[in-house]
Amino acid sequence: MSIASISNAPPFAFYKGFDLYPLVYKNQPVQTWPRVKPDGRFNASIVICRAGYRPGSEHTRVFRLENALWENIGTARRGAVQFGEDIINGLVAGESVVSL
């Protein structure tokens, strides 16, 4: 899922005046030899917009969750939304939504 594909979708969650859109995608492990079967895990990012603005506007930021892998799409979505809430609450060092 990309920013373009969510631009007309309703937000997944609302939190303190922000709309949250989790982006979940398959983990792409580094290719090595001999090749191993992909592990089927998921990575995630969160798109945070000011309420009422669409993704892709100047009131939007995308935050990637580094070093986090989930076993399924549902837990990846919940983890991304929690990460977004933590950013909004100022609990993630170096990340902020103040400029949105």
BATOR-562542 format. One record per residue: residue in one letter; chain; x, y, z of N, C-alpha, C, O in turn. Coordinates in Angstrom, 1 decimal. Last residue first. Example, Ala and Ser with C-alpha at 12.3 -4.5 7.8 and 13.67 -1.06 7.14 Angstrom:
2
+------+-----+--------+--------+--------+--------+--------+--------+--------+--------+--------+--------+--------+--------+
| type | mol |    n.x |    n.y |    n.z |   ca.x |   ca.y |   ca.z |    c.x |    c.y |    c.z |    o.x |    o.y |    o.z |
+------+-----+--------+--------+--------+--------+--------+--------+--------+--------+--------+--------+--------+--------+
|    s |   A |   12.8 |   -2.2 |    7.1 |   13.7 |   -1.1 |    7.1 |   12.9 |    0.0 |    7.9 |   13.4 |    1.1 |    8.0 |
|    a |   A |   13.2 |   -5.7 |    7.8 |   12.3 |   -4.5 |    7.8 |   13.2 |   -3.3 |    7.8 |   14.2 |   -3.3 |    8.5 |
+------+-----+--------+--------+--------+--------+--------+--------+--------+--------+--------+--------+--------+--------+
# end
This chain:
100
+------+-----+--------+--------+--------+--------+--------+--------+--------+--------+--------+--------+--------+--------+
| type | mol |    n.x |    n.y |    n.z |   ca.x |   ca.y |   ca.z |    c.x |    c.y |    c.z |    o.x |    o.y |    o.z |
+------+-----+--------+--------+--------+--------+--------+--------+--------+--------+--------+--------+--------+--------+
|    l |   A |    3.2 |   19.7 |   11.4 |    2.1 |   19.4 |   10.6 |    1.0 |   20.4 |   10.7 |   -0.1 |   20.2 |   10.0 |
|    s |   A |    5.3 |   20.2 |   13.2 |    5.2 |   21.0 |   12.0 |    4.1 |   20.7 |   11.1 |    3.9 |   21.3 |   10.0 |
|    v |   A |    4.8 |   18.3 |   15.3 |    4.6 |   19.7 |   15.5 |    4.5 |   20.5 |   14.3 |    3.7 |   21.4 |   14.2 |
|    v |   A |    5.3 |   15.7 |   15.3 |    4.3 |   16.1 |   14.4 |    4.0 |   17.6 |   14.6 |    2.9 |   18.1 |   14.1 |
|    s |   A |    8.5 |   14.0 |   15.5 |    7.5 |   15.0 |   16.0 |    6.5 |   15.3 |   14.9 |    6.8 |   15.2 |   13.7 |
|    e |   A |   11.4 |   12.3 |   16.7 |   10.2 |   12.3 |   15.8 |    9.2 |   13.3 |   16.4 |    9.0 |   13.3 |   17.6 |
|    g |   A |   13.4 |   12.2 |   18.6 |   13.8 |   12.6 |   17.2 |   12.6 |   12.7 |   16.3 |   12.8 |   13.0 |   15.1 |
|    a |   A |   11.9 |    9.6 |   20.5 |   13.0 |   10.6 |   20.4 |   13.3 |   10.9 |   18.9 |   13.4 |   10.0 |   18.1 |
|    v |   A |    8.7 |    9.3 |   21.2 |    9.7 |    8.8 |   20.3 |   10.7 |    9.8 |   20.0 |   10.4 |   10.9 |   19.4 |
|    l |   A |    6.7 |   10.6 |   22.7 |    7.5 |    9.5 |   23.3 |    8.6 |    8.9 |   22.4 |    9.3 |    8.1 |   22.9 |
|    g |   A |    4.8 |   12.4 |   21.9 |    6.2 |   12.9 |   22.1 |    7.1 |   11.8 |   22.8 |    8.1 |   12.2 |   23.4 |
|    n |   A |    2.3 |   11.7 |   21.1 |    2.5 |   11.9 |   22.5 |    3.9 |   12.4 |   22.9 |    4.2 |   12.7 |   24.0 |
|    i |   A |    2.9 |   11.1 |   18.4 |    2.0 |   12.2 |   18.8 |    2.1 |   12.6 |   20.2 |    2.1 |   13.8 |   20.6 |
|    i |   A |    4.4 |    8.8 |   18.8 |    5.0 |   10.0 |   18.2 |    4.2 |   11.2 |   18.5 |    4.7 |   12.2 |   18.9 |
|    d |   A |    2.4 |    7.1 |   19.9 |    3.6 |    7.4 |   20.6 |    4.3 |    8.7 |   20.1 |    4.8 |    9.5 |   20.9 |
|    e |   A |    0.7 |    6.9 |   17.7 |    0.2 |    7.5 |   18.9 |    1.4 |    7.9 |   19.8 |    1.4 |    9.0 |   20.5 |
|    g |   A |    2.4 |    5.5 |   15.9 |    1.9 |    6.8 |   15.6 |    1.4 |    7.6 |   16.8 |    1.7 |    8.7 |   17.0 |
|    f |   A |    2.7 |    3.1 |   17.3 |    3.9 |    3.9 |   17.1 |    3.5 |    5.4 |   16.7 |    4.1 |    6.3 |   17.2 |
|    q |   A |    0.1 |    2.2 |   17.2 |    0.7 |    2.5 |   18.5 |    1.9 |    3.4 |   18.3 |    2.1 |    4.3 |   19.1 |
|    v |   A |    0.0 |    1.8 |   14.4 |   -0.9 |    2.8 |   15.0 |   -0.4 |    3.1 |   16.4 |   -0.4 |    4.3 |   16.8 |
|    a |   A |    1.9 |   -0.3 |   14.1 |    2.1 |    1.0 |   13.5 |    1.2 |    2.1 |   14.1 |    1.7 |    3.2 |   14.3 |
|    g |   A |    0.7 |   -2.3 |   15.6 |    2.0 |   -1.8 |   16.0 |    2.3 |   -0.4 |   15.4 |    2.8 |    0.4 |   16.1 |
|    r |   A |   -1.6 |   -2.8 |   14.1 |   -1.7 |   -2.3 |   15.5 |   -0.4 |   -1.7 |   16.0 |   -0.4 |   -0.7 |   16.7 |
|    r |   A |   -0.4 |   -3.7 |   11.7 |   -1.2 |   -2.5 |   11.7 |   -1.3 |   -1.9 |   13.1 |   -1.2 |   -0.7 |   13.3 |
|    a |   A |    0.9 |   -6.0 |   12.7 |    1.7 |   -4.9 |   12.1 |    0.9 |   -3.6 |   12.1 |    1.5 |   -2.6 |   12.4 |
|    t |   A |   -1.2 |   -7.6 |   13.4 |   -0.3 |   -7.1 |   14.5 |    0.6 |   -6.0 |   13.9 |    1.0 |   -5.1 |   14.7 |
|    g |   A |   -2.4 |   -8.0 |   10.8 |   -3.1 |   -7.3 |   11.9 |   -2.2 |   -6.8 |   13.0 |   -2.4 |   -5.7 |   13.5 |
|    i |   A |   -0.4 |   -9.3 |    9.3 |   -0.8 |   -8.0 |    8.9 |   -1.5 |   -7.3 |   10.1 |   -1.3 |   -6.1 |   10.3 |
|    n |   A |    2.1 |  -11.1 |   11.3 |    0.9 |  -11.0 |   10.4 |    0.5 |   -9.6 |   10.2 |    1.0 |   -8.7 |   10.9 |
|    e |   A |    4.5 |  -11.0 |   12.6 |    4.1 |  -12.2 |   12.0 |    2.9 |  -12.1 |   11.1 |    2.8 |  -13.0 |   10.1 |
|    w |   A |    6.7 |   -8.1 |   12.1 |    5.5 |   -8.8 |   12.7 |    5.1 |  -10.0 |   11.9 |    5.5 |  -10.1 |   10.7 |
|    l |   A |    9.5 |   -6.3 |   13.0 |    8.9 |   -7.3 |   12.1 |    7.8 |   -7.9 |   12.9 |    7.8 |   -8.2 |   14.0 |
|    a |   A |   11.5 |   -3.5 |   13.3 |   10.3 |   -4.2 |   13.8 |    9.8 |   -5.1 |   12.7 |    9.5 |   -4.6 |   11.6 |
|    n |   A |   13.6 |   -1.7 |   12.6 |   13.9 |   -2.9 |   13.4 |   12.6 |   -3.5 |   14.0 |   12.7 |   -4.0 |   15.2 |
|    e |   A |   11.5 |    1.2 |   12.4 |   12.8 |    0.6 |   12.2 |   12.9 |   -0.6 |   13.1 |   12.5 |   -0.6 |   14.2 |
|    l |   A |    8.8 |    2.3 |   10.9 |    9.2 |    1.6 |   12.1 |   10.4 |    0.8 |   11.8 |   10.4 |   -0.1 |   11.0 |
|    r |   A |    8.6 |    5.5 |    9.4 |    8.9 |    4.1 |    9.3 |    9.3 |    3.5 |   10.6 |   10.1 |    4.1 |   11.3 |
|    f |   A |    6.3 |    7.9 |    8.9 |    7.3 |    7.5 |    9.8 |    7.4 |    5.9 |    9.6 |    6.4 |    5.2 |    9.7 |
|    v |   A |    5.3 |   10.7 |    7.0 |    5.4 |    9.2 |    7.0 |    6.5 |    8.8 |    7.9 |    7.6 |    9.4 |    7.8 |
|    r |   A |    3.0 |   13.4 |    7.3 |    4.4 |   12.8 |    7.4 |    4.3 |   11.3 |    7.5 |    3.3 |   10.8 |    8.0 |
|    t |   A |    1.1 |   16.2 |    6.2 |    1.3 |   14.7 |    6.3 |    2.8 |   14.4 |    6.5 |    3.7 |   15.0 |    5.9 |
|    h |   A |    0.5 |   18.6 |    5.2 |    0.1 |   18.4 |    6.5 |    0.2 |   16.9 |    6.9 |   -0.5 |   16.3 |    7.7 |
|    e |   A |    0.8 |   18.8 |    2.5 |    1.9 |   19.3 |    3.3 |    1.6 |   19.1 |    4.8 |    2.5 |   19.4 |    5.6 |
|    s |   A |   -0.6 |   15.6 |    1.4 |   -0.6 |   17.0 |    1.5 |    0.6 |   17.5 |    2.4 |    1.4 |   16.7 |    2.9 |
|    g |   A |   -0.5 |   12.9 |    1.6 |    0.2 |   13.4 |    0.5 |    0.2 |   15.0 |    0.5 |    0.9 |   15.6 |   -0.3 |
|    p |   A |   -3.8 |   12.3 |    2.9 |   -2.4 |   11.9 |    2.8 |   -1.7 |   12.4 |    1.5 |   -2.4 |   12.5 |    0.4 |
|    r |   A |   -5.8 |   15.2 |    3.5 |   -5.6 |   13.9 |    2.9 |   -4.1 |   13.6 |    2.9 |   -3.2 |   14.5 |    2.9 |
|    y |   A |   -7.1 |   16.6 |    6.6 |   -6.3 |   16.7 |    5.4 |   -6.0 |   15.3 |    4.8 |   -6.1 |   14.3 |    5.6 |
|    g |   A |   -8.7 |   16.0 |    8.8 |   -9.3 |   16.7 |    7.7 |   -8.4 |   16.9 |    6.5 |   -8.9 |   17.3 |    5.4 |
|    a |   A |   -6.1 |   16.1 |   11.1 |   -7.4 |   15.7 |   10.9 |   -8.0 |   16.6 |    9.8 |   -7.9 |   17.8 |    9.8 |
|    r |   A |   -2.8 |   15.8 |    9.8 |   -3.7 |   16.6 |   10.6 |   -5.2 |   16.2 |   10.2 |   -5.4 |   15.9 |    9.0 |
|    c |   A |   -1.5 |   12.5 |    9.5 |   -2.0 |   13.7 |    8.9 |   -2.8 |   14.5 |    9.9 |   -3.4 |   13.9 |   10.9 |
|    i |   A |    0.8 |   10.0 |    9.2 |    0.1 |   10.8 |   10.2 |   -0.2 |   12.1 |    9.5 |    0.6 |   12.8 |    8.9 |
|    v |   A |    1.4 |    6.7 |    8.4 |    1.2 |    8.0 |    7.8 |    0.3 |    8.8 |    8.8 |   -0.7 |    8.3 |    9.3 |
|    i |   A |    3.8 |    4.4 |    9.4 |    2.6 |    5.0 |    9.7 |    2.5 |    6.4 |    9.1 |    3.5 |    7.1 |    9.1 |
|    s |   A |    4.9 |    1.1 |    8.3 |    5.1 |    2.6 |    8.5 |    3.8 |    3.1 |    8.9 |    2.7 |    2.5 |    8.8 |
|    a |   A |    6.3 |   -2.2 |    8.7 |    5.2 |   -1.2 |    8.7 |    5.7 |    0.2 |    8.8 |    6.8 |    0.4 |    9.3 |
|    n |   A |    6.8 |   -5.6 |    7.6 |    7.3 |   -4.3 |    8.1 |    6.1 |   -3.4 |    8.0 |    5.1 |   -3.6 |    7.5 |
|    f |   A |    6.2 |   -9.1 |    8.2 |    5.8 |   -7.8 |    7.7 |    6.5 |   -6.6 |    8.4 |    6.8 |   -6.7 |    9.6 |
|    r |   A |    7.3 |  -12.4 |    7.1 |    7.0 |  -11.4 |    8.1 |    6.7 |  -10.0 |    7.4 |    6.9 |   -9.9 |    6.2 |
|    g |   A |    8.0 |  -14.6 |    5.6 |    6.6 |  -14.2 |    5.6 |    6.3 |  -13.2 |    6.7 |    5.1 |  -13.1 |    7.1 |
|    d |   A |   10.6 |  -15.5 |    5.0 |   10.0 |  -15.8 |    6.3 |    8.6 |  -15.3 |    6.5 |    8.0 |  -15.7 |    7.5 |
|    p |   A |   11.5 |  -17.1 |    2.0 |   11.2 |  -15.9 |    2.7 |   10.4 |  -16.3 |    4.0 |    9.7 |  -17.2 |    4.0 |
|    k |   A |   14.0 |  -19.7 |    1.9 |   12.5 |  -19.4 |    1.7 |   12.3 |  -18.1 |    2.5 |   12.7 |  -18.0 |    3.7 |
|    v |   A |   17.2 |  -18.8 |    0.7 |   16.3 |  -19.4 |    1.7 |   14.9 |  -19.0 |    1.4 |   14.7 |  -17.9 |    0.8 |
|    r |   A |   19.9 |  -19.5 |   -1.5 |   18.6 |  -18.8 |   -1.2 |   17.8 |  -19.6 |   -0.2 |   17.7 |  -20.8 |   -0.2 |
|    p |   A |   23.2 |  -19.8 |   -0.3 |   22.1 |  -20.3 |   -1.0 |   20.8 |  -19.6 |   -0.6 |   20.7 |  -19.2 |    0.6 |
|    w |   A |   23.1 |  -16.4 |   -0.8 |   23.3 |  -17.7 |   -1.5 |   23.7 |  -18.7 |   -0.4 |   24.7 |  -18.3 |    0.3 |
|    t |   A |   20.7 |  -13.8 |   -0.3 |   22.0 |  -14.5 |    0.0 |   22.0 |  -15.8 |   -0.8 |   21.0 |  -16.2 |   -1.3 |
|    q |   A |   19.1 |  -10.7 |   -0.2 |   19.3 |  -12.0 |   -0.9 |   20.7 |  -12.5 |   -0.6 |   21.7 |  -11.8 |   -0.8 |
|    v |   A |   17.5 |   -9.5 |    2.7 |   18.6 |   -9.4 |    1.8 |   18.9 |  -10.7 |    1.1 |   18.8 |  -11.8 |    1.8 |
|    p |   A |   13.9 |   -9.6 |    2.7 |   15.2 |   -9.9 |    3.2 |   16.3 |   -9.7 |    2.2 |   16.0 |   -9.8 |    1.0 |
|    q |   A |   11.4 |   -7.6 |    2.9 |   12.2 |   -8.0 |    1.8 |   13.6 |   -8.3 |    2.3 |   14.5 |   -7.4 |    2.4 |
|    n |   A |    8.2 |   -8.1 |    4.3 |    9.6 |   -7.9 |    4.6 |   10.4 |   -8.4 |    3.4 |   10.2 |   -9.5 |    2.9 |
|    k |   A |    5.3 |   -6.6 |    2.9 |    6.1 |   -7.8 |    3.2 |    7.6 |   -7.4 |    3.4 |    8.1 |   -6.5 |    2.7 |
|    y |   A |    3.7 |   -3.9 |    4.7 |    4.3 |   -4.5 |    3.5 |    5.2 |   -5.7 |    3.9 |    5.7 |   -5.7 |    5.0 |
|    v |   A |    1.4 |   -1.4 |    5.6 |    2.0 |   -2.7 |    5.9 |    2.5 |   -3.3 |    4.7 |    1.8 |   -3.3 |    3.6 |
|    l |   A |    0.7 |    1.6 |    7.0 |    1.1 |    1.0 |    5.8 |    1.9 |   -0.3 |    6.1 |    2.9 |   -0.2 |    6.9 |
|    p |   A |   -2.0 |    3.2 |    8.7 |   -0.8 |    2.3 |    8.8 |   -0.6 |    1.7 |    7.3 |   -1.5 |    1.5 |    6.6 |
|    y |   A |   -2.9 |    6.4 |    9.3 |   -3.0 |    5.4 |    8.2 |   -1.8 |    4.4 |    8.3 |   -0.7 |    4.8 |    7.9 |
|    l |   A |   -4.6 |    8.6 |   11.3 |   -3.5 |    7.6 |   11.2 |   -3.8 |    6.6 |   10.1 |   -4.9 |    6.0 |   10.1 |
|    d |   A |   -5.2 |   12.0 |   11.9 |   -5.6 |   10.8 |   11.2 |   -4.4 |    9.9 |   11.0 |   -3.3 |   10.3 |   10.7 |
|    f |   A |   -5.4 |   14.0 |   14.9 |   -4.6 |   13.4 |   13.8 |   -5.3 |   12.2 |   13.2 |   -6.0 |   11.5 |   13.9 |
|    g |   A |   -6.6 |   14.7 |   17.3 |   -6.6 |   15.7 |   16.1 |   -5.8 |   15.2 |   14.9 |   -5.5 |   16.1 |   14.1 |
|    k |   A |   -6.1 |   12.4 |   18.9 |   -5.7 |   13.7 |   19.3 |   -5.6 |   14.7 |   18.2 |   -4.6 |   15.5 |   18.1 |
|    y |   A |   -6.6 |   10.1 |   16.4 |   -5.9 |   10.3 |   17.7 |   -5.5 |   11.7 |   17.9 |   -4.7 |   12.2 |   17.2 |
|    f |   A |   -8.2 |    7.6 |   14.5 |   -8.1 |    9.0 |   14.8 |   -7.5 |    9.1 |   16.2 |   -7.8 |    8.3 |   17.1 |
|    a |   A |   -7.4 |    5.1 |   12.0 |   -7.6 |    5.5 |   13.4 |   -7.5 |    7.1 |   13.5 |   -6.9 |    7.7 |   12.6 |
|    f |   A |   -7.5 |    4.9 |    9.3 |   -7.7 |    3.7 |   10.0 |   -8.0 |    4.0 |   11.5 |   -8.7 |    3.3 |   12.2 |
|    p |   A |   -9.4 |    7.2 |    7.3 |   -8.3 |    6.9 |    8.2 |   -8.6 |    5.6 |    8.9 |   -9.7 |    5.3 |    9.2 |
|    p |   A |  -10.6 |    6.1 |    4.0 |  -10.8 |    6.7 |    5.3 |   -9.7 |    6.4 |    6.3 |   -9.0 |    5.3 |    6.1 |
|    a |   A |   -8.9 |    6.8 |    0.9 |   -9.4 |    5.8 |    1.9 |   -9.6 |    6.6 |    3.2 |   -9.0 |    7.6 |    3.5 |
|    n |   A |   -7.6 |    8.3 |   -0.9 |   -9.1 |    8.4 |   -0.9 |   -9.7 |    7.5 |    0.2 |  -10.9 |    7.4 |    0.3 |
|    s |   A |   -4.9 |    7.8 |   -0.4 |   -5.4 |    9.2 |   -0.5 |   -6.9 |    9.3 |   -0.4 |   -7.4 |   10.3 |    0.0 |
|    i |   A |   -3.9 |    5.3 |   -0.5 |   -4.7 |    5.6 |    0.7 |   -5.3 |    7.0 |    0.6 |   -6.0 |    7.4 |    1.5 |
|    s |   A |   -2.4 |    5.2 |   -2.9 |   -3.5 |    4.2 |   -2.7 |   -4.4 |    4.5 |   -1.5 |   -5.5 |    4.1 |   -1.4 |
|    a |   A |   -0.4 |    7.1 |   -2.4 |   -1.4 |    7.3 |   -3.5 |   -2.6 |    6.4 |   -3.3 |   -3.7 |    6.8 |   -3.6 |
|    i |   A |    1.1 |    5.8 |   -0.4 |    0.4 |    7.1 |   -0.1 |   -0.7 |    7.3 |   -1.2 |   -1.8 |    7.7 |   -0.8 |
|    s |   A |    0.5 |    2.3 |   -0.7 |    1.3 |    3.5 |   -0.8 |    0.5 |    4.7 |   -0.5 |   -0.7 |    4.6 |   -0.3 |
|    m |   A |    0.9 |   -1.2 |    0.0 |    0.0 |    0.0 |    0.0 |    0.9 |    1.2 |    0.0 |    1.9 |    1.2 |    0.7 |
+------+-----+--------+--------+--------+--------+--------+--------+--------+--------+--------+--------+--------+--------+
# end
